[in-house]
């Protein structure tokens, strides 16, 4: 299969295998497709990263809730590297599935691809791993059922999920120790010619949570918060660029 025909080989998709001559589909899998409209674009005319994060979070949340059987909230999202930008008119396909469940938390794998309907090309945009926590019910803390991997790829993701969880906990402990350590010393900042003071790039935003910002649980959600964060970060980056170009 050539790059011109299709950049994503669906036969290698770990979410599907042949089982008893029928297509196997992971029971926690959720798929979402969205066409990029002008209202989803940023000032560059490309899909806003914040909008994409909202779609990713919503899809992953539905996958988590499908497995948990109750409402879930976003606890964290690992680093995401966007490999391509997405233009208006393209279709965004998002697939999410639970890789492994622990006591009340679970890891959800997210794959994002972009599709050009007119050329039948499809390419990977990014993948991510999000941690969701099942909300307490009237009966108390939720005890999640275990995920049973059916494919070699699912078995690998099942094993790696435990290691990724361990690394997340270690990383959180390291950051906490660095921030709370009384012996931590701030290094001297090296001065650069034509440097922009950090304070001049400071951007603040105050948002009123309105119904369009809520999810199906009638509250704001991780994806919306990430979208607001991305918007402020983009403005700060643009301000830095403008100030750097001034004489």
Secondary structure as GFF3:
##gff-version 3
##sequence-region A 1 247
A	DSSP	three_ten_helix	10	12	.	.	.	ID=ss1
A	DSSP	beta_strand	16	19	.	.	.	ID=ss2
A	DSSP	beta_strand	22	25	.	.	.	ID=ss3
A	DSSP	beta_strand	30	35	.	.	.	ID=ss4
A	DSSP	three_ten_helix	38	40	.	.	.	ID=ss5
A	DSSP	alpha_helix	49	68	.	.	.	ID=ss6
A	DSSP	beta_strand	72	77	.	.	.	ID=ss7
A	DSSP	beta_strand	91	101	.	.	.	ID=ss8
A	DSSP	beta_strand	105	116	.	.	.	ID=ss9
A	DSSP	beta_strand	121	134	.	.	.	ID=ss10
A	DSSP	alpha_helix	152	180	.	.	.	ID=ss11
A	DSSP	three_ten_helix	198	201	.	.	.	ID=ss12
A	DSSP	three_ten_helix	211	213	.	.	.	ID=ss13
A	DSSP	alpha_helix	222	245	.	.	.	ID=ss14
###
